[in-house]
Amino acid sequence: MKIDPITGGIGAELSGIDLKQPISDDLAGALRDALDRYLLVVFRDQFLDTEQHYRLVRAFGSPCVNPYGPGPADHPEMTYIIKEAAERTGVFGGGWHTDLAFTETPPNGSVLAAIEVPPYGGDTLWANQRLAFETLPEPMKLLLEGRNAIHVGKPYGVKWAPPIEEQSMKGSTRRGDPEADKERFHPAVLTHPRTGEKSLYVNPTYTMRLDGLSEEESRPILAQLFEHATLPEFSCRLTWSAGTIAIWDNYSTQHYAINDYHGFRREMRRITFQADPISAWC
Ligand code: SIN
Protein backbone atom coordinates (compact mmCIF):
# COMPACT_ATOMS: atom_id res chain seq x y z
CA MET A 1 0.00 0.00 0.00
CA LYS A 2 1.38 3.42 -0.97
CA ILE A 3 0.39 6.46 1.10
CA ASP A 4 0.61 9.98 -0.36
CA PRO A 5 -0.47 12.82 1.94
CA ILE A 6 -2.86 15.25 0.25
CA THR A 7 -1.88 18.36 2.25
CA GLY A 8 0.15 19.04 5.37
CA GLY A 9 -3.14 19.46 7.26
CA ILE A 10 -5.27 16.43 6.48
CA GLY A 11 -5.84 13.49 4.19
CA ALA A 12 -3.89 10.87 2.27
CA GLU A 13 -4.42 9.02 -0.99
CA LEU A 14 -3.88 5.29 -0.62
CA SER A 15 -2.96 3.26 -3.71
CA GLY A 16 -1.88 -0.25 -4.57
CA ILE A 17 -5.04 -1.77 -3.09
CA ASP A 18 -8.02 -3.34 -4.86
CA LEU A 19 -10.99 -2.82 -2.55
CA LYS A 20 -13.14 -5.11 -4.68
CA GLN A 21 -11.17 -8.04 -3.20
CA PRO A 22 -11.87 -9.41 0.30
CA ILE A 23 -10.19 -7.29 2.99
CA SER A 24 -7.85 -9.29 5.25
CA ASP A 25 -7.58 -8.48 8.97
CA ASP A 26 -4.06 -7.11 8.35
CA LEU A 27 -5.28 -4.81 5.60
CA ALA A 28 -8.25 -3.67 7.71
CA GLY A 29 -5.83 -2.84 10.55
CA ALA A 30 -3.58 -0.89 8.17
CA LEU A 31 -6.57 1.05 6.82
CA ARG A 32 -7.76 1.94 10.34
CA ASP A 33 -4.22 3.04 11.28
CA ALA A 34 -4.07 5.26 8.17
CA LEU A 35 -7.45 6.76 9.05
CA ASP A 36 -6.35 7.43 12.65
CA ARG A 37 -3.29 9.22 11.32
CA TYR A 38 -4.63 11.15 8.31
CA LEU A 39 -8.35 11.40 9.31
CA LEU A 40 -9.35 11.23 5.63
CA VAL A 41 -8.23 8.46 3.28
CA VAL A 42 -8.95 8.45 -0.44
CA PHE A 43 -8.83 5.64 -3.00
CA ARG A 44 -9.10 6.13 -6.77
CA ASP A 45 -10.65 3.90 -9.43
CA GLN A 46 -12.55 1.62 -7.06
CA PHE A 47 -15.86 0.82 -8.71
CA LEU A 48 -17.46 -1.03 -5.82
CA ASP A 49 -20.84 -2.69 -5.97
CA THR A 50 -23.17 -2.40 -2.97
CA GLU A 51 -21.84 -5.56 -1.28
CA GLN A 52 -18.20 -4.44 -1.72
CA HIS A 53 -19.09 -1.01 -0.36
CA TYR A 54 -20.58 -2.66 2.76
CA ARG A 55 -17.54 -4.92 3.12
CA LEU A 56 -15.24 -1.90 3.13
CA VAL A 57 -17.40 -0.19 5.75
CA ARG A 58 -17.23 -3.26 7.99
CA ALA A 59 -13.42 -2.97 8.08
CA PHE A 60 -14.05 0.19 10.16
CA GLY A 61 -17.21 -0.52 12.13
CA SER A 62 -20.88 -1.44 11.90
CA PRO A 63 -22.94 0.20 9.16
CA CYS A 64 -25.54 2.64 10.56
CA VAL A 65 -28.91 3.65 9.21
CA ASN A 66 -29.23 7.39 8.71
CA PRO A 67 -32.68 8.08 10.21
CA TYR A 68 -33.04 11.14 7.97
CA GLY A 69 -31.89 9.48 4.76
CA PRO A 70 -32.50 5.73 4.94
CA GLY A 71 -31.76 3.69 1.85
CA PRO A 72 -34.00 1.04 0.29
CA ALA A 73 -35.27 -1.87 2.39
CA ASP A 74 -32.54 -4.26 1.20
CA HIS A 75 -29.68 -1.84 2.12
CA PRO A 76 -31.12 0.76 4.51
CA GLU A 77 -27.67 2.00 5.66
CA MET A 78 -26.90 3.40 2.20
CA THR A 79 -27.72 7.10 1.76
CA TYR A 80 -28.08 8.19 -1.86
CA ILE A 81 -26.77 11.73 -2.28
CA ILE A 82 -28.03 12.89 -5.65
CA LYS A 83 -28.28 16.31 -7.21
CA GLU A 84 -30.01 16.27 -10.58
CA ALA A 85 -28.88 18.52 -13.44
CA ALA A 86 -32.07 20.59 -13.21
CA GLU A 87 -31.81 21.27 -9.45
CA ARG A 88 -30.46 24.62 -8.39
CA THR A 89 -31.31 24.79 -4.71
CA GLY A 90 -29.28 23.63 -1.72
CA VAL A 91 -27.03 20.63 -1.86
CA PHE A 92 -26.71 17.84 0.71
CA GLY A 93 -23.77 18.68 2.95
CA GLY A 94 -23.39 22.19 1.53
CA GLY A 95 -21.86 23.80 4.62
CA TRP A 96 -19.17 22.90 7.16
CA HIS A 97 -20.51 20.10 9.37
CA THR A 98 -19.88 16.70 10.90
CA ASP A 99 -22.33 14.02 9.86
CA LEU A 100 -25.41 13.70 12.06
CA ALA A 101 -23.93 15.61 15.03
CA PHE A 102 -27.53 16.37 16.03
CA THR A 103 -28.32 12.72 16.75
CA GLU A 104 -27.83 10.91 20.05
CA THR A 105 -25.07 8.70 18.66
CA PRO A 106 -23.45 10.39 15.67
CA PRO A 107 -21.55 7.91 13.47
CA ASN A 108 -17.77 7.59 13.90
CA GLY A 109 -17.09 7.83 10.21
CA SER A 110 -18.37 7.73 6.66
CA VAL A 111 -17.45 5.86 3.47
CA LEU A 112 -18.49 7.94 0.46
CA ALA A 113 -18.31 6.61 -3.11
CA ALA A 114 -18.51 8.77 -6.24
CA ILE A 115 -20.82 7.19 -8.81
CA GLU A 116 -21.37 10.06 -11.27
CA VAL A 117 -19.56 13.38 -11.07
CA PRO A 118 -19.88 16.65 -12.98
CA PRO A 119 -17.17 17.58 -15.52
CA TYR A 120 -15.99 20.28 -13.12
CA GLY A 121 -16.95 21.38 -9.61
CA GLY A 122 -18.64 19.27 -6.93
CA ASP A 123 -15.43 19.04 -4.88
CA THR A 124 -15.54 18.35 -1.14
CA LEU A 125 -13.48 20.10 1.55
CA TRP A 126 -12.35 18.56 4.85
CA ALA A 127 -10.76 20.22 7.88
CA ASN A 128 -8.72 18.57 10.63
CA GLN A 129 -10.33 19.24 14.02
CA ARG A 130 -7.38 17.80 15.96
CA LEU A 131 -5.18 20.53 14.57
CA ALA A 132 -8.00 22.98 15.19
CA PHE A 133 -8.06 22.03 18.89
CA GLU A 134 -4.27 21.83 19.28
CA THR A 135 -3.79 25.36 17.94
CA LEU A 136 -6.42 27.07 20.11
CA PRO A 137 -5.17 29.47 22.77
CA GLU A 138 -4.95 27.83 26.23
CA PRO A 139 -7.79 29.91 27.79
CA MET A 140 -10.10 28.79 25.00
CA LYS A 141 -9.11 25.14 25.58
CA LEU A 142 -9.89 25.59 29.27
CA LEU A 143 -13.30 27.03 28.45
CA LEU A 144 -14.15 24.11 26.15
CA GLU A 145 -12.70 21.04 27.85
CA GLY A 146 -15.28 19.27 29.98
CA ARG A 147 -18.10 21.40 28.51
CA ASN A 148 -20.91 20.16 26.28
CA ALA A 149 -22.05 21.87 23.11
CA ILE A 150 -25.67 21.69 22.02
CA HIS A 151 -26.55 20.53 18.51
CA VAL A 152 -29.85 20.74 16.64
CA GLY A 153 -30.69 19.17 13.27
CA LYS A 154 -33.06 21.76 11.87
CA PRO A 155 -30.66 22.86 9.10
CA TYR A 156 -30.51 19.29 7.83
CA GLY A 157 -34.22 19.24 7.16
CA VAL A 158 -34.57 22.82 6.04
CA LYS A 159 -31.51 23.46 3.90
CA TRP A 160 -30.36 20.15 2.56
CA ALA A 161 -33.34 17.90 2.04
CA PRO A 162 -35.22 18.26 -1.22
CA PRO A 163 -38.68 19.81 -1.07
CA ILE A 164 -41.46 17.45 0.01
CA GLU A 165 -42.77 17.04 -3.56
CA GLU A 166 -39.38 15.77 -4.76
CA GLN A 167 -38.74 13.39 -1.92
CA SER A 168 -40.48 10.35 -3.30
CA MET A 169 -38.40 10.67 -6.47
CA LYS A 170 -35.11 10.85 -4.63
CA GLY A 171 -35.73 8.33 -1.88
CA SER A 172 -32.93 9.97 0.09
CA THR A 173 -33.23 12.73 2.68
CA ARG A 174 -36.39 13.58 4.63
CA ARG A 175 -37.46 17.04 5.62
CA GLY A 176 -39.01 18.31 8.80
CA ASP A 177 -38.67 15.38 11.21
CA PRO A 178 -39.30 16.86 14.70
CA GLU A 179 -36.86 14.35 16.23
CA ALA A 180 -34.09 16.22 14.41
CA ASP A 181 -34.98 19.43 16.23
CA LYS A 182 -34.32 17.97 19.69
CA GLU A 183 -31.30 19.41 21.48
CA ARG A 184 -28.38 16.95 21.75
CA PHE A 185 -25.54 17.49 24.18
CA HIS A 186 -22.08 16.29 23.13
CA PRO A 187 -18.64 17.20 24.53
CA ALA A 188 -17.13 20.20 22.72
CA VAL A 189 -13.78 18.40 22.87
CA LEU A 190 -13.55 14.69 22.09
CA THR A 191 -10.66 12.38 23.00
CA HIS A 192 -9.84 9.58 20.58
CA PRO A 193 -10.21 6.31 22.54
CA ARG A 194 -7.09 4.72 21.00
CA THR A 195 -4.69 7.57 20.22
CA GLY A 196 -5.70 9.85 23.12
CA GLU A 197 -5.67 12.83 20.74
CA LYS A 198 -8.23 15.58 21.28
CA SER A 199 -10.39 17.19 18.66
CA LEU A 200 -12.76 20.11 18.55
CA TYR A 201 -16.35 18.92 18.10
CA VAL A 202 -18.48 21.93 17.17
CA ASN A 203 -19.62 22.91 13.70
CA PRO A 204 -21.41 25.90 12.16
CA THR A 205 -24.31 23.90 10.73
CA TYR A 206 -25.63 22.16 13.84
CA THR A 207 -24.00 23.66 16.93
CA MET A 208 -26.31 26.19 18.54
CA ARG A 209 -24.62 27.05 21.84
CA LEU A 210 -22.22 25.99 24.56
CA ASP A 211 -23.63 24.50 27.75
CA GLY A 212 -23.92 27.06 30.53
CA LEU A 213 -24.06 29.95 28.06
CA SER A 214 -27.06 31.35 26.20
CA GLU A 215 -27.15 31.40 22.40
CA GLU A 216 -26.32 35.08 22.50
CA GLU A 217 -23.36 34.52 24.83
CA SER A 218 -22.16 31.54 22.80
CA ARG A 219 -22.41 33.27 19.42
CA PRO A 220 -19.12 35.26 19.41
CA ILE A 221 -17.18 32.32 20.87
CA LEU A 222 -18.62 29.86 18.36
CA ALA A 223 -18.06 32.29 15.48
CA GLN A 224 -14.39 32.49 16.41
CA LEU A 225 -14.15 28.70 16.75
CA PHE A 226 -15.85 28.07 13.39
CA GLU A 227 -13.49 30.43 11.60
CA HIS A 228 -10.46 28.92 13.28
CA ALA A 229 -11.60 25.31 12.75
CA THR A 230 -11.75 25.59 8.97
CA LEU A 231 -8.52 27.51 8.31
CA PRO A 232 -6.87 26.54 5.01
CA GLU A 233 -3.86 25.20 6.95
CA PHE A 234 -6.05 22.47 8.47
CA SER A 235 -7.89 21.65 5.24
CA CYS A 236 -7.81 19.86 1.92
CA ARG A 237 -9.99 19.85 -1.18
CA LEU A 238 -10.84 16.64 -3.02
CA THR A 239 -11.70 16.62 -6.71
CA TRP A 240 -13.72 13.50 -7.34
CA SER A 241 -13.79 11.19 -10.33
CA ALA A 242 -16.20 8.29 -10.73
CA GLY A 243 -14.83 5.40 -8.66
CA THR A 244 -13.21 7.60 -6.00
CA ILE A 245 -13.86 6.53 -2.40
CA ALA A 246 -13.31 8.81 0.60
CA ILE A 247 -13.40 7.60 4.20
CA TRP A 248 -13.24 10.07 7.08
CA ASP A 249 -13.17 10.21 10.84
CA ASN A 250 -16.40 12.03 11.57
CA TYR A 251 -15.40 12.96 15.15
CA SER A 252 -12.09 14.58 14.19
CA THR A 253 -12.97 16.39 10.97
CA GLN A 254 -15.56 18.66 9.39
CA HIS A 255 -16.46 18.60 5.71
CA TYR A 256 -18.23 20.76 3.13
CA ALA A 257 -19.74 19.71 -0.25
CA ILE A 258 -19.35 22.56 -2.75
CA ASN A 259 -22.47 23.42 -4.76
CA ASP A 260 -20.90 24.82 -7.95
CA TYR A 261 -21.95 22.43 -10.74
CA HIS A 262 -25.40 23.64 -11.80
CA GLY A 263 -26.63 21.93 -14.92
CA PHE A 264 -24.80 18.67 -14.19
CA ARG A 265 -25.81 15.56 -12.29
CA ARG A 266 -23.80 14.29 -9.31
CA GLU A 267 -24.47 10.98 -7.57
CA MET A 268 -22.69 9.76 -4.45
CA ARG A 269 -23.42 6.85 -2.10
CA ARG A 270 -22.59 7.03 1.56
CA ILE A 271 -22.60 4.53 4.39
CA THR A 272 -21.73 5.75 7.87
CA PHE A 273 -20.26 3.46 10.52
CA GLN A 274 -20.07 3.14 14.29
CA ALA A 275 -17.07 1.64 16.05
CA ASP A 276 -16.52 3.54 19.31
CA PRO A 277 -19.63 5.49 20.34
CA ILE A 278 -19.27 9.10 21.42
CA SER A 279 -19.43 8.01 25.09
CA ALA A 280 -16.04 6.31 24.56
CA TRP A 281 -14.56 9.63 23.35
CA CYS A 282 -15.26 11.58 26.55
C1 SIN B 1 -21.72 14.61 3.01
O1 SIN B 1 -21.94 15.62 3.66
O2 SIN B 1 -21.50 13.52 3.55
C2 SIN B 1 -21.73 14.68 1.49
C3 SIN B 1 -20.41 15.09 0.95
C4 SIN B 1 -20.41 15.18 -0.55
O3 SIN B 1 -21.43 14.90 -1.20
O4 SIN B 1 -19.37 15.51 -1.09
Residues whose N, C-alpha, C, O or C-beta is under 5 A from the ligand:
A	BS01	SIN	I81 F92 G93 T124 A257 M268
